[in-house]
Amino acid sequence: MTKLLIIPLLFLISLPTMADWQVESFTHEATKTETHSAMVRNEAGFELAIFKSAKGIVWLDFSLSDYDFSELSQNQLPTFQIDNKKPVQLIRGFVATIVPEDEGINAIVVSDAETISTDKDFSVNHIISERLPERVIAPIFQGASRPHFGTVESLMQGQQIQFSYVLLDGTEGNTLFTLKGAKEAISSILH
C-alpha cells in the first residue's frame, strides 16, 4: 500500500519539469531568413528558448507564463541558475552583452523604490539584457574571443535551470525547466 502512495507523490513532485526540449523553426518576414530555436515549455506555461543569430550570437529567451497577463519588473530582471552553478543576474541595458567580473563594469541598477546603485554584486554573474513586458532576451555566447560563462555547455550538461523573477506589481516568483533533451536540441541549432 505504501508503494502505491509513493509513486503518485513522486509524479506530482516532478510535474513542473516534465516537458522535454524540442526544435522549432520560424521565418523572419523582413529578411526571409529562417531561424531554429531549441525550446522547452513547463507545466506552468513559462517558456525558455535558445537560438543562434545569423551573426553567430547564441541567445537565451525567457518568457513568462501565457496563462495570465503578467509583466516583468522594469528594474529587476530575472536571475537564472543551472543546477548548482553560479547564478546569473540579467540586468537591463542598451546593448545586450556578457559582463565578466574582471572588466570592472559597474551597471547602473535602478530599484523599484527608485534608488540608484552602481555596486556590482559578485555573488552572481551579470548579463546585460533586452527586456520586453513579458520576456527577456540575453546573449549567452558572443563568440570564442568574447567573455562567456559556459552557459551553453551548462545547459547541455545540466539537469535543470531555475529562474527567479519579479513582476511589475512587485510579486516575486520562481519557475523551473528540465534540461532533459536540451543537449540534443541545442546541438542541432548550433550547427
VEXVEXSE-497509 format. One record per residue: residue in three letters; x, y, z of N, C-alpha, C in turn. Coordinates in nm, 2 decimals. Last residue first. Layout:
<nodes>
{"ala",{X,Y,Z},{X,Y,Z},{X,Y,Z}}
...
</nodes>
This chain:
<nodes>
{"his",{2.47,2.41,-3.51},{2.55,2.37,-3.63},{2.48,2.42,-3.76}}
{"leu",{2.30,2.48,-3.31},{2.43,2.55,-3.31},{2.51,2.52,-3.44}}
{"ile",{2.08,2.33,-3.32},{2.07,2.47,-3.36},{2.20,2.54,-3.37}}
{"ser",{2.16,2.08,-3.22},{2.11,2.09,-3.35},{2.10,2.23,-3.41}}
{"ser",{2.24,2.14,-2.95},{2.34,2.10,-3.05},{2.29,2.11,-3.19}}
{"ile",{1.98,2.18,-2.84},{2.07,2.29,-2.86},{2.18,2.26,-2.96}}
{"ala",{1.88,1.91,-2.86},{1.81,2.02,-2.92},{1.90,2.14,-2.95}}
{"glu",{2.06,1.76,-2.71},{2.03,1.73,-2.85},{1.97,1.85,-2.92}}
{"lys",{2.05,1.90,-2.46},{2.18,1.87,-2.53},{2.15,1.85,-2.68}}
{"ala",{1.79,1.88,-2.37},{1.85,2.01,-2.41},{1.97,1.99,-2.49}}
{"gly",{1.69,1.65,-2.26},{1.67,1.67,-2.41},{1.74,1.80,-2.46}}
{"lys",{1.64,1.80,-1.96},{1.63,1.67,-2.03},{1.60,1.69,-2.18}}
{"leu",{1.63,2.01,-1.82},{1.73,2.02,-1.92},{1.74,1.88,-1.99}}
{"thr",{1.32,2.16,-1.71},{1.41,2.05,-1.72},{1.51,2.08,-1.83}}
{"phe",{1.28,2.46,-1.53},{1.27,2.39,-1.66},{1.36,2.28,-1.65}}
{"leu",{1.09,2.65,-1.29},{1.20,2.55,-1.33},{1.17,2.50,-1.47}}
{"thr",{1.05,2.96,-1.13},{1.00,2.86,-1.22},{1.12,2.77,-1.26}}
{"asn",{0.93,3.20,-0.89},{1.03,3.11,-0.94},{0.97,3.01,-1.04}}
{"gly",{0.86,3.54,-0.80},{0.82,3.40,-0.83},{0.95,3.33,-0.88}}
{"glu",{0.70,3.83,-0.64},{0.82,3.75,-0.68},{0.78,3.61,-0.71}}
{"thr",{0.54,4.13,-0.72},{0.52,3.99,-0.69},{0.65,3.91,-0.73}}
{"gly",{0.55,4.38,-0.83},{0.63,4.35,-0.71},{0.63,4.21,-0.67}}
{"asp",{0.41,4.43,-1.06},{0.34,4.47,-0.94},{0.42,4.43,-0.81}}
{"leu",{0.59,4.32,-1.25},{0.57,4.47,-1.24},{0.50,4.51,-1.12}}
{"leu",{0.77,4.05,-1.08},{0.67,4.11,-1.18},{0.65,4.26,-1.16}}
{"val",{1.07,3.90,-1.08},{0.99,3.99,-1.01},{0.89,4.05,-1.11}}
{"tyr",{1.22,3.56,-1.06},{1.17,3.68,-1.13},{1.09,3.77,-1.04}}
{"ser",{1.44,3.30,-1.12},{1.37,3.38,-1.02},{1.34,3.51,-1.08}}
{"phe",{1.46,2.99,-1.28},{1.45,3.14,-1.30},{1.38,3.20,-1.18}}
{"gln",{1.67,2.71,-1.32},{1.56,2.78,-1.24},{1.57,2.93,-1.26}}
{"ile",{1.72,2.42,-1.49},{1.75,2.56,-1.48},{1.64,2.63,-1.41}}
{"gln",{1.87,2.09,-1.46},{1.75,2.18,-1.46},{1.81,2.32,-1.45}}
{"gln",{2.09,1.94,-1.53},{1.97,1.87,-1.50},{1.85,1.96,-1.51}}
{"gly",{2.35,2.00,-1.79},{2.28,2.01,-1.66},{2.15,1.93,-1.65}}
{"gln",{2.47,2.00,-2.03},{2.51,1.90,-1.94},{2.43,1.90,-1.81}}
{"met",{2.36,2.21,-2.18},{2.37,2.08,-2.24},{2.41,1.97,-2.15}}
{"leu",{2.39,2.43,-2.00},{2.26,2.39,-2.04},{2.26,2.25,-2.10}}
{"ser",{2.67,2.44,-1.99},{2.60,2.40,-1.87},{2.46,2.36,-1.90}}
{"glu",{2.73,2.53,-2.25},{2.78,2.40,-2.21},{2.70,2.35,-2.09}}
{"val",{2.61,2.78,-2.24},{2.57,2.69,-2.34},{2.61,2.54,-2.30}}
{"thr",{2.76,2.90,-2.03},{2.61,2.88,-2.01},{2.56,2.77,-2.11}}
{"gly",{3.01,2.99,-1.99},{2.99,2.85,-2.01},{2.85,2.81,-2.00}}
{"phe",{3.02,3.26,-1.98},{3.02,3.19,-1.85},{3.00,3.04,-1.87}}
{"his",{3.25,3.47,-2.18},{3.12,3.39,-2.16},{3.13,3.31,-2.03}}
{"pro",{3.41,3.72,-2.37},{3.38,3.65,-2.24},{3.25,3.58,-2.25}}
{"arg",{3.52,3.64,-2.71},{3.44,3.72,-2.62},{3.42,3.65,-2.48}}
{"ser",{3.62,3.45,-2.88},{3.71,3.56,-2.83},{3.64,3.65,-2.73}}
{"ala",{3.40,3.29,-2.95},{3.51,3.23,-2.87},{3.60,3.34,-2.81}}
{"gly",{3.08,3.45,-2.91},{3.20,3.42,-2.99},{3.31,3.37,-2.90}}
{"gln",{2.89,3.50,-2.73},{2.91,3.60,-2.84},{3.03,3.58,-2.92}}
{"phe",{2.64,3.35,-2.55},{2.76,3.32,-2.62},{2.78,3.42,-2.73}}
{"ile",{2.41,3.46,-2.45},{2.48,3.37,-2.36},{2.62,3.32,-2.42}}
{"pro",{2.22,3.75,-2.44},{2.32,3.68,-2.51},{2.39,3.58,-2.41}}
{"ala",{1.87,3.75,-2.37},{2.01,3.78,-2.33},{2.11,3.70,-2.41}}
{"ile",{1.55,3.88,-2.32},{1.64,3.81,-2.41},{1.78,3.85,-2.38}}
{"val",{1.24,3.83,-2.15},{1.38,3.89,-2.15},{1.46,3.81,-2.24}}
{"arg",{0.89,3.91,-2.14},{1.00,3.83,-2.17},{1.13,3.91,-2.16}}
{"glu",{0.68,4.09,-2.13},{0.66,3.95,-2.08},{0.78,3.86,-2.10}}
{"pro",{0.79,4.35,-2.21},{0.70,4.33,-2.10},{0.69,4.19,-2.04}}
{"leu",{1.14,4.30,-2.26},{1.01,4.32,-2.32},{0.91,4.30,-2.20}}
{"arg",{1.48,4.38,-2.23},{1.35,4.34,-2.16},{1.23,4.39,-2.24}}
{"glu",{1.79,4.25,-2.30},{1.68,4.33,-2.36},{1.55,4.28,-2.29}}
{"ser",{2.08,4.27,-2.07},{1.97,4.20,-2.15},{1.87,4.30,-2.21}}
{"ile",{2.39,4.19,-1.95},{2.30,4.30,-1.99},{2.21,4.25,-2.09}}
{"ile",{2.46,3.96,-1.71},{2.44,3.97,-1.85},{2.35,4.09,-1.87}}
{"his",{2.68,3.85,-1.44},{2.59,3.95,-1.50},{2.58,3.95,-1.65}}
{"asn",{2.69,3.63,-1.16},{2.74,3.68,-1.29},{2.64,3.77,-1.35}}
{"val",{2.69,3.69,-0.81},{2.62,3.64,-0.93},{2.70,3.69,-1.05}}
{"ser",{2.84,3.79,-0.62},{2.79,3.66,-0.59},{2.71,3.60,-0.71}}
{"phe",{2.91,4.05,-0.67},{2.99,3.95,-0.73},{2.95,3.81,-0.69}}
{"asp",{2.72,4.32,-0.76},{2.71,4.20,-0.67},{2.79,4.09,-0.73}}
{"lys",{2.83,4.64,-0.79},{2.81,4.52,-0.86},{2.82,4.40,-0.76}}
{"asp",{2.69,4.96,-0.75},{2.76,4.85,-0.69},{2.73,4.72,-0.76}}
{"thr",{2.55,5.17,-0.82},{2.65,5.12,-0.92},{2.73,5.01,-0.86}}
{"ser",{2.20,5.25,-0.78},{2.33,5.19,-0.73},{2.42,5.15,-0.84}}
{"ile",{1.92,5.44,-0.69},{2.02,5.41,-0.79},{2.15,5.35,-0.73}}
{"thr",{1.58,5.39,-0.61},{1.72,5.41,-0.57},{1.81,5.37,-0.67}}
{"glu",{1.31,5.33,-0.67},{1.38,5.44,-0.74},{1.52,5.48,-0.69}}
{"ala",{1.22,5.10,-0.58},{1.20,5.21,-0.49},{1.27,5.34,-0.55}}
{"asp",{1.30,4.92,-0.77},{1.16,4.96,-0.78},{1.13,5.08,-0.69}}
{"ser",{1.63,5.05,-0.86},{1.54,4.96,-0.79},{1.40,5.01,-0.81}}
{"val",{1.86,5.05,-1.11},{1.75,5.13,-1.05},{1.65,5.04,-0.99}}
{"val",{2.19,5.03,-1.16},{2.08,4.95,-1.12},{1.98,5.04,-1.06}}
{"ile",{2.45,5.04,-1.38},{2.36,5.13,-1.31},{2.23,5.05,-1.28}}
{"ala",{2.73,4.83,-1.34},{2.60,4.85,-1.40},{2.52,4.95,-1.32}}
{"asn",{3.06,4.87,-1.38},{2.95,4.88,-1.27},{2.82,4.92,-1.35}}
{"ile",{3.31,4.66,-1.49},{3.19,4.74,-1.53},{3.09,4.75,-1.42}}
{"gly",{3.53,4.51,-1.46},{3.51,4.62,-1.37},{3.40,4.71,-1.41}}
{"glu",{3.62,4.29,-1.59},{3.61,4.41,-1.67},{3.58,4.53,-1.59}}
{"asp",{3.61,4.06,-1.43},{3.74,4.14,-1.44},{3.73,4.26,-1.53}}
{"glu",{3.35,3.95,-1.46},{3.39,4.01,-1.33},{3.51,4.10,-1.35}}
{"pro",{3.19,4.01,-1.78},{3.28,3.93,-1.69},{3.32,4.02,-1.57}}
{"val",{2.89,4.04,-1.91},{2.98,4.13,-1.83},{3.07,4.04,-1.74}}
{"ile",{2.76,4.02,-2.23},{2.80,3.95,-2.12},{2.90,4.03,-2.04}}
{"thr",{2.50,4.24,-2.36},{2.63,4.18,-2.36},{2.66,4.11,-2.23}}
{"ala",{2.29,4.46,-2.53},{2.30,4.33,-2.46},{2.44,4.27,-2.47}}
{"val",{2.28,4.79,-2.46},{2.35,4.69,-2.55},{2.36,4.56,-2.48}}
{"phe",{2.13,4.91,-2.27},{2.11,4.95,-2.40},{2.17,4.85,-2.50}}
{"gly",{1.99,4.70,-2.00},{2.08,4.79,-2.06},{2.05,4.82,-2.21}}
{"arg",{1.91,4.52,-1.71},{1.86,4.60,-1.82},{1.97,4.70,-1.87}}
{"ile",{2.05,4.21,-1.63},{2.03,4.35,-1.60},{1.99,4.42,-1.72}}
{"leu",{2.03,3.89,-1.48},{2.01,3.97,-1.60},{1.98,4.11,-1.56}}
{"gln",{2.26,3.71,-1.30},{2.16,3.82,-1.29},{2.15,3.89,-1.43}}
{"val",{2.32,3.38,-1.25},{2.34,3.49,-1.35},{2.22,3.58,-1.33}}
{"pro",{2.48,3.17,-1.00},{2.36,3.23,-1.06},{2.40,3.35,-1.15}}
{"lys",{2.71,2.91,-1.05},{2.69,3.05,-1.00},{2.57,3.11,-1.07}}
{"lys",{2.55,2.58,-1.03},{2.64,2.68,-1.08},{2.61,2.82,-1.03}}
{"asn",{2.38,2.37,-0.96},{2.44,2.45,-0.85},{2.55,2.54,-0.90}}
{"asp",{2.16,2.41,-1.23},{2.20,2.32,-1.12},{2.26,2.40,-1.00}}
{"ile",{2.17,2.73,-1.33},{2.17,2.60,-1.38},{2.23,2.51,-1.27}}
{"gln",{1.97,3.01,-1.27},{2.08,2.93,-1.22},{2.06,2.79,-1.27}}
{"phe",{1.89,3.36,-1.33},{1.88,3.21,-1.36},{2.00,3.14,-1.30}}
{"thr",{1.69,3.63,-1.26},{1.81,3.56,-1.23},{1.79,3.42,-1.27}}
{"pro",{1.51,3.90,-1.43},{1.52,3.77,-1.37},{1.67,3.73,-1.35}}
{"leu",{1.54,4.25,-1.33},{1.52,4.14,-1.43},{1.55,4.01,-1.36}}
{"gln",{1.41,4.52,-1.21},{1.47,4.40,-1.15},{1.44,4.28,-1.24}}
{"asn",{1.28,4.72,-1.36},{1.41,4.74,-1.30},{1.48,4.62,-1.25}}
{"gln",{1.03,4.64,-1.45},{1.12,4.72,-1.54},{1.26,4.73,-1.49}}
{"ser",{0.91,4.31,-1.40},{0.96,4.44,-1.34},{1.04,4.51,-1.44}}
{"leu",{0.71,4.16,-1.65},{0.83,4.16,-1.57},{0.85,4.30,-1.52}}
{"glu",{0.35,4.11,-1.63},{0.47,4.17,-1.69},{0.59,4.17,-1.60}}
{"ser",{0.07,3.88,-1.69},{0.18,3.95,-1.61},{0.29,4.01,-1.69}}
{"phe",{-0.16,3.76,-1.78},{-0.11,3.88,-1.85},{-0.01,3.96,-1.77}}
{"asp",{-0.15,3.40,-1.80},{-0.20,3.52,-1.75},{-0.14,3.64,-1.82}}
{"tyr",{-0.04,3.19,-1.94},{-0.17,3.17,-1.87},{-0.23,3.29,-1.81}}
{"asp",{0.21,3.22,-2.04},{0.10,3.28,-2.12},{-0.04,3.25,-2.06}}
{"ser",{0.47,3.30,-1.82},{0.36,3.21,-1.85},{0.25,3.29,-1.93}}
{"leu",{0.75,3.48,-1.96},{0.65,3.45,-1.86},{0.54,3.36,-1.91}}
{"ser",{1.04,3.36,-2.13},{0.91,3.42,-2.14},{0.82,3.38,-2.02}}
{"phe",{1.37,3.40,-2.22},{1.28,3.36,-2.12},{1.15,3.43,-2.12}}
{"asp",{1.61,3.32,-2.44},{1.49,3.39,-2.44},{1.39,3.33,-2.33}}
{"leu",{1.95,3.35,-2.51},{1.85,3.29,-2.42},{1.73,3.38,-2.42}}
{"trp",{2.15,3.32,-2.80},{2.06,3.40,-2.72},{1.98,3.31,-2.63}}
{"val",{2.46,3.34,-2.96},{2.36,3.25,-2.90},{2.28,3.32,-2.80}}
{"ile",{2.57,3.48,-3.26},{2.55,3.50,-3.12},{2.44,3.40,-3.07}}
{"gly",{2.61,3.46,-3.53},{2.67,3.36,-3.45},{2.65,3.38,-3.30}}
{"lys",{2.46,3.62,-3.70},{2.60,3.67,-3.66},{2.67,3.58,-3.57}}
{"ala",{2.22,3.51,-3.70},{2.30,3.49,-3.82},{2.44,3.54,-3.80}}
{"ser",{2.18,3.36,-3.37},{2.15,3.46,-3.47},{2.24,3.44,-3.59}}
{"lys",{2.03,3.09,-3.22},{2.16,3.14,-3.27},{2.13,3.24,-3.38}}
{"phe",{1.85,3.03,-2.91},{1.86,3.04,-3.06},{1.99,3.11,-3.09}}
{"ile",{1.64,2.88,-2.68},{1.78,2.91,-2.71},{1.79,2.92,-2.86}}
{"ala",{1.37,2.95,-2.45},{1.42,2.92,-2.59},{1.57,2.96,-2.60}}
{"leu",{1.12,2.87,-2.23},{1.26,2.90,-2.24},{1.31,2.86,-2.38}}
{"glu",{0.82,2.97,-2.08},{0.89,2.92,-2.20},{1.03,2.96,-2.19}}
{"phe",{0.54,2.87,-1.87},{0.66,2.95,-1.89},{0.74,2.89,-2.01}}
{"gly",{0.33,2.70,-1.80},{0.32,2.79,-1.91},{0.44,2.88,-1.94}}
{"ala",{0.36,2.52,-1.60},{0.30,2.64,-1.56},{0.29,2.74,-1.68}}
{"glu",{0.50,2.31,-1.72},{0.36,2.29,-1.70},{0.29,2.42,-1.66}}
{"asn",{0.73,2.47,-1.96},{0.70,2.39,-1.85},{0.54,2.39,-1.82}}
{"arg",{0.88,2.42,-2.27},{0.77,2.49,-2.20},{0.74,2.41,-2.08}}
{"val",{1.18,2.48,-2.46},{1.10,2.40,-2.37},{1.00,2.48,-2.30}}
{"met",{1.37,2.48,-2.77},{1.28,2.54,-2.66},{1.22,2.44,-2.58}}
{"ala",{1.59,2.61,-3.00},{1.57,2.49,-2.91},{1.48,2.55,-2.79}}
{"ser",{1.52,2.73,-3.32},{1.52,2.76,-3.18},{1.50,2.63,-3.10}}
{"his",{1.63,2.87,-3.62},{1.59,2.75,-3.55},{1.61,2.78,-3.40}}
{"thr",{1.52,3.09,-3.88},{1.59,3.07,-3.75},{1.54,2.94,-3.68}}
{"glu",{1.55,3.20,-4.21},{1.49,3.10,-4.12},{1.58,3.09,-4.00}}
{"thr",{1.48,3.51,-4.37},{1.57,3.41,-4.32},{1.51,3.32,-4.21}}
{"lys",{1.34,3.73,-4.46},{1.32,3.60,-4.52},{1.42,3.49,-4.48}}
{"thr",{1.35,3.97,-4.34},{1.47,3.93,-4.41},{1.46,3.80,-4.48}}
{"ala",{1.08,4.01,-4.26},{1.15,4.12,-4.33},{1.27,4.07,-4.40}}
{"glu",{0.99,3.77,-4.15},{0.93,3.82,-4.26},{1.01,3.92,-4.34}}
{"his",{1.18,3.50,-4.05},{1.16,3.64,-4.03},{1.10,3.70,-4.16}}
{"thr",{1.04,3.19,-3.97},{1.10,3.27,-4.08},{1.07,3.42,-4.04}}
{"phe",{1.13,2.92,-3.74},{1.04,3.03,-3.78},{1.12,3.12,-3.88}}
{"ser",{1.12,2.60,-3.59},{1.18,2.69,-3.69},{1.08,2.80,-3.72}}
{"glu",{1.22,2.42,-3.29},{1.12,2.49,-3.37},{1.19,2.58,-3.47}}
{"val",{1.29,2.14,-3.11},{1.34,2.24,-3.20},{1.23,2.29,-3.29}}
{"gln",{1.25,2.07,-2.76},{1.22,2.04,-2.90},{1.28,2.16,-2.98}}
{"trp",{1.27,1.91,-2.44},{1.31,2.01,-2.53},{1.27,1.97,-2.67}}
{"asp",{1.00,1.79,-2.23},{1.13,1.78,-2.30},{1.15,1.89,-2.40}}
{"ala",{0.84,1.84,-1.92},{0.84,1.86,-2.06},{0.98,1.85,-2.12}}
{"met",{0.86,1.83,-1.64},{0.84,1.71,-1.72},{0.86,1.72,-1.87}}
{"thr",{0.87,2.00,-1.42},{0.99,1.99,-1.51},{0.98,1.87,-1.60}}
{"pro",{0.64,2.00,-1.26},{0.69,2.13,-1.33},{0.80,2.11,-1.42}}
{"leu",{0.61,1.72,-1.18},{0.54,1.78,-1.29},{0.59,1.91,-1.34}}
{"ser",{0.74,1.59,-0.97},{0.82,1.62,-1.09},{0.74,1.69,-1.20}}
{"ile",{0.54,1.56,-0.77},{0.66,1.65,-0.74},{0.74,1.68,-0.87}}
{"leu",{0.37,1.38,-0.89},{0.33,1.52,-0.86},{0.44,1.61,-0.83}}
{"phe",{0.53,1.15,-0.89},{0.48,1.20,-1.01},{0.44,1.35,-0.99}}
{"leu",{0.56,1.10,-0.62},{0.68,1.13,-0.70},{0.64,1.19,-0.83}}
{"leu",{0.29,1.04,-0.55},{0.36,1.15,-0.49},{0.48,1.19,-0.57}}
{"pro",{0.24,0.80,-0.69},{0.17,0.92,-0.74},{0.24,1.05,-0.68}}
{"ile",{0.44,0.64,-0.54},{0.45,0.66,-0.69},{0.37,0.78,-0.73}}
{"ile",{0.35,0.63,-0.28},{0.48,0.70,-0.31},{0.48,0.73,-0.46}}
{"leu",{0.12,0.47,-0.27},{0.11,0.61,-0.24},{0.24,0.69,-0.28}}
{"leu",{0.22,0.22,-0.34},{0.12,0.28,-0.43},{0.10,0.43,-0.40}}
{"lys",{0.38,0.16,-0.13},{0.44,0.18,-0.26},{0.34,0.25,-0.35}}
{"thr",{0.20,0.12,0.08},{0.28,0.24,0.08},{0.35,0.27,-0.05}}
{"met",{0.08,-0.12,0.00},{0.00,0.00,0.00},{0.09,0.13,0.00}}
</nodes>
